[in-house]
């Protein structure tokens, strides 16, 4: 089955048109699945999803994750987190990630077993505010100078939650430092391969966070941070980046093994609400960090 699409930018990403995600037949879903294997980000516009429908759709791609931060969950569907600066009637945050800027990152790279797929549904998204940018790490790796690539090829990089101060996450816990400490304690530093191979396309992709990386094999912390400055200069070229301006009803899929993303700050006086599901994609179909842990979890569940 061939879907109607248009490119999001010159180098990567597709908008899929004429599809209602709340009412998908198997052939249409299979076509979407295959396109996500080829393209790291997919966009669907003008969608209208209940939380149950979003969860059911997301689950078709793999196993859904529950995040380390349980203060962001939907009260009815813990598979969904609320990304918002809105407040509950009692004055506590409805969700998390506030209105502040989020720097370039891979979601969950600080975990032993990171989930690799993310689906964000923009419910109430003020036009032109809080833009989200995506950097294609697959393209960045393929165009990387040989001497830079040699320094990371075959290596592991250690990532840590909240490693860079000013990242933004601390702002959610300015009045609850104990809670922030608990989150740090739950997420000890984790090493992951810096380069992974896509099982379907055979293309390699870079998996190393520019702001959570502490050290790279063979480098101490100071050497790692110095290397990362040159590394980011290469990766953050316009030709590797797509910036999305949100509209209500946008549903955007991204593969954390193939992109970094960042979010601009937005006006707290304007209501903004997005709902995200996070997915353990199948290592047989996608480049996945720590695939052996995926299979071990699947085997334990079936035992």
N, C-alpha and C positions, 0 to 999 in steps of 0.2 A: 504493500500500500504506500502510495506517495502522498505526503502531506504538503500543503501550501505553506511556503516559508519565505522569509526575506532576511538578508544578513543584517546583523546589528551594527557591525562595523566592517572595515575592509578585510581584517585578518581573522576574525573568529566570532562565534555567537550567532544564533538564529532566533528570530521570532517565528513561532508556529501559529498560523492563522486558521480561523474557522473551526476551532475545536472547543467544546464545552467540557472542562475537566470533571464536572459533576456527573456527566453522562457519557462515559466512554465505552465503546465496544472493545473486544479483545484485539482486533486488528489495528485499531487506532492506537491503543496503548502500546502494542508491540512496535509500531512505527516510531512512537515517541521514544521508547526505550532505546531503540537502535540509533536514533539521532543523538541522544545524550551520550552514547558511547563514542560518537564521532566528534561532537561539539561540547566544550566544557560548560557553556552556559546556554540555557534555553529560556525564552520569554513567551508567556501567554498573556494577552491583554483582555480586559473587560470580563474577568471571571467573577463568579459569585458562588462562594463555597461556605457551607456550614462547617463547623469544626469537625463534625463526624465525617463529612465528605473529604475534607482535607486530609484527615488521618487515613481514611480508607484508600484514597488515591496514593498517598505517600508510601503506604505499606506495600503497595504492588511493586515497588522498586527494591525492597529489602526489609531488614529488621529495623524498627524504629528505636531511637535512643532516648534515654532520659538523661538530661544534662546534669553536670556536677552541681550547678546552681539551681536549687529547688524553689527559690523565691520567684522564679519567672514563669512557673507552670500555669497553664489554664486550669481552673478549678475542676473542670469536668473531663479534660483530656490532657493528662500529664505528658503526652507525646508532643504537645504544642507548647512553645514558649511565647510569651508576649514581649515584643520589642517596642518599648514605649516609655515616654516620660509622664504619662497620665498617672493620676493618684486614685486610690480607693477612697470611699467616704471617711475612713478612719485616718486618712492622711498618709498611709503607707503606700509605697509604689505599687502600681498594678502589675508592672513587669520589670524589665531591666534594660540596661545599656542606654539609659537616659537620653539626653539631647546633645551630648558631647561628641566630639570627633573620635572616630575609631581609626587607628593607624593600620597600615598594611599587615595582613596576617592570613594564615591558614586557620580555619576553625579547628579547635580541639587537638592541635599538634602536641600540646603539653600532656596529653593523656597516653597511657600505655597502649590502649586500643582506641585510636581515634575513629569516629564515624566520618565518612568521606563525602556523603551527599547532603546538600541542604536545599530546602524548598521554602521560599519566603513569599507569603501572601500579603500584599499591601492592601489593607482594609481602608484606612483613612490616611492618605499620604499627600500633604500639602504640596502643590505643584511647584517645582523648581527648588525645593528645600530638601536637605539631607540626601544629596546625591550619593550614589554608591558606585565605586569604580572597581573594575576587575582587571587584574594583570595576569596574562596567560603565561604560566611558568613553563609550559611545554614549549611554546615558541621561544621564550627567553633562553631556555636551555639549548635548543637547537641552534640558536644564533650566538651562543656564548663563545668568547675567545678561548682558544685551546688552552692557554696557560691558566686561565681562571677555572675552566672545567677540570683540569688535572688536579687542582687543589681540593676538589670535593668528590671526584669520581671514586666509587667504592668506599666512601666514608659514611660515618654516621654523624649526625648533629644532635646535640642535647638541647631540648626545649624546656622552658619553665614558665608556668602560669604566672603572669604579672611580673615578668623579669624586668622589663623596661618601665621605670617610673614615668608617670605622665601618660601612660598608655590609655588611661581613661577609666578602667574598670574600678579603680579605687574610689572614684566619685560616687559609685552606687553604695559605698559602705563608709562614707565619711562619718556617719553617726554610729557605726557598728563595726569598730575595728576588730572585735573578737570574731565576728562572722567572717571577716576578710581573712583572718589568721586560719580559721578552720578550712577555708577554701584552699589556701596555700598548703596547709598540711595534707589535704586530700590529694594534692597533685604534686608529688615529688618530681624532680627532673627526669625527663624521659628521652632516650636516644631513639632516633629513627633513621633509616636509610635516606641519604640526600637525593638519590636518583632511583626512580621506580620505572618499570617497563609495563606498558599497557598490554594486557593479554590478547586483545582483539586486533589492535592496529600495529602492535610491535613498536610504537613510538615511545621514547623515553620522556619522562616528565620530572621536573625538579620539585622536591618536597623539603623545603627548608624555610623556616619563618624568618623574615627580616627583623622582627622585633622581639621574638621570644627565644631566639637561639642564644645559648650561653657559650657553648664551645663546639668546635668541630674536631673530629679525630686528627691528631697530629698538631693541633694548635692550642695554645693556652687561651685563657679568656681575653686577654688584651689583644693577642694576635687575631683571634676570631672577630672581635668587634672592629678592628682595623680593616680586616678583609671584607666584612659586611658592608662597609661604606662604599668600596669600589663595586662590590657585587650589586648593591641596590642601584647604583648609577647605571649599570648595564641593564638591569631588569626593568627599571621604570622608564623605559623609552615609550614614546607615544604609540609606536607601532604595535606594542604588546598590550595596550590598555583600551578598554571600553568603559565609558561612564554612562550610567543609567539614571535618567530623570524619571522618577516614579509618578505613576498615576493610579488612582483608585482602581482596584481590580487586577492590577498586575500580579502575576505569579511567576517568579523567577527561580530557576533551578541552577545551581552551580556545583561543580565537582571540586572538592577541596584539594584533591591531588593534582589538579591542573590549573588552579588559579589562586592567587592572593586576592583579597578584597579589602576595601576600606570604605568608611562612611564619613561624609562631612557632617559637621554639627548642624543643628536646625533650631528654628525659633520655638522656644518652649511655650510661647503664647498661642501656638497653633496646635490643635490636637493631632497626634500622629499615632497610629497603631498598626503594627505588622505582626503576623503570626508565622512562626517558623517551625517546621519539622526537620529533624536531623536523622540521617539514614546510614546504616551500615550497608554499603553497596556490596554486591557479590564479587569477590576477587576473580571469579572466572570470567567476568564481563567488564571489569573496571580495574585500573591501577589502584590498589588499596594498601595503605600502610599496615604493616603487621598482619598479613593475610592468614598466617598460621593461627592467630588468636581468633579470627573469624570462624575458621573451621573447628577449632577446639570448642568454642561457644556453641556452635551448631550441633556438634557431636554430644556435648553435655546435655543440651536441651532435649535431644532425641532419645537419650539413654533412659 
